[in-house]
Amino acid sequence: MTTFVGDDDSVPCQVVINKAGQYSIWPPQRPVPDGWEPVGFEGSRGDCIAYIDEVWADPTAIAASGT
Protein backbone atom coordinates (compact mmCIF):
# COMPACT_ATOMS: atom_id res chain seq x y z
CA MET A 1 0.00 0.00 0.00
CA THR A 2 1.24 3.47 -0.87
CA THR A 3 1.71 5.97 1.93
CA PHE A 4 -0.36 9.12 1.51
CA VAL A 5 2.11 11.75 2.68
CA GLY A 6 4.69 14.07 1.28
CA ASP A 7 5.04 15.57 -2.15
CA ASP A 8 5.00 12.43 -4.31
CA ASP A 9 2.84 13.55 -7.25
CA SER A 10 2.43 9.96 -8.47
CA VAL A 11 0.41 8.81 -5.42
CA PRO A 12 -3.17 7.85 -6.40
CA CYS A 13 -5.79 10.30 -5.08
CA GLN A 14 -9.37 11.38 -5.51
CA VAL A 15 -10.81 14.88 -5.28
CA VAL A 16 -13.38 15.51 -2.55
CA ILE A 17 -15.53 18.53 -1.66
CA ASN A 18 -17.32 19.64 1.49
CA LYS A 19 -20.58 21.58 1.94
CA ALA A 20 -18.66 24.85 2.16
CA GLY A 21 -17.34 24.24 -1.36
CA GLN A 22 -13.78 23.54 -0.25
CA TYR A 23 -11.80 20.97 -2.25
CA SER A 24 -9.20 18.52 -1.03
CA ILE A 25 -7.48 15.31 -2.07
CA TRP A 26 -8.02 11.97 -0.37
CA PRO A 27 -6.65 8.44 -0.80
CA PRO A 28 -9.14 6.43 -2.89
CA GLN A 29 -8.62 3.28 -0.80
CA ARG A 30 -9.76 5.01 2.42
CA PRO A 31 -13.35 5.91 3.37
CA VAL A 32 -14.16 9.57 2.73
CA PRO A 33 -14.59 11.45 6.04
CA ASP A 34 -18.01 12.67 7.16
CA GLY A 35 -18.89 15.98 5.58
CA TRP A 36 -16.90 15.30 2.40
CA GLU A 37 -18.03 13.77 -0.91
CA PRO A 38 -16.07 12.54 -3.93
CA VAL A 39 -16.49 14.75 -6.99
CA GLY A 40 -15.80 11.88 -9.38
CA PHE A 41 -12.22 12.77 -10.33
CA GLU A 42 -9.39 10.35 -9.57
CA GLY A 43 -5.80 10.34 -10.71
CA SER A 44 -2.31 10.99 -9.47
CA ARG A 45 -1.79 13.53 -6.69
CA GLY A 46 -0.47 15.96 -9.30
CA ASP A 47 -3.48 15.43 -11.58
CA CYS A 48 -5.89 15.95 -8.68
CA ILE A 49 -4.16 19.15 -7.58
CA ALA A 50 -4.25 20.42 -11.18
CA TYR A 51 -7.98 19.58 -11.35
CA ILE A 52 -8.64 21.51 -8.12
CA ASP A 53 -6.63 24.48 -9.45
CA GLU A 54 -8.84 24.44 -12.56
CA VAL A 55 -12.27 24.16 -10.91
CA TRP A 56 -11.73 26.10 -7.66
CA ALA A 57 -11.27 29.55 -9.16
CA ASP A 58 -10.88 31.52 -5.92
CA PRO A 59 -10.28 29.48 -2.75
CA THR A 60 -9.75 32.68 -0.75
CA ALA A 61 -13.36 33.77 -1.37
CA ILE A 62 -14.69 31.00 0.87
CA ALA A 63 -12.15 31.71 3.60
CA ALA A 64 -12.88 35.43 3.48
CA SER A 65 -16.64 34.89 3.69
CA GLY A 66 -16.27 32.93 6.91
CA THR A 67 -17.89 29.73 5.63
Secondary structure, DSSP 8 states (H G I E B T S, - for coil): -----TT-TTSEEEEEEETT--EEEE-TTS---TTEEEEEEEEEHHHHHHHHHHH-S-HHHHHHHT-
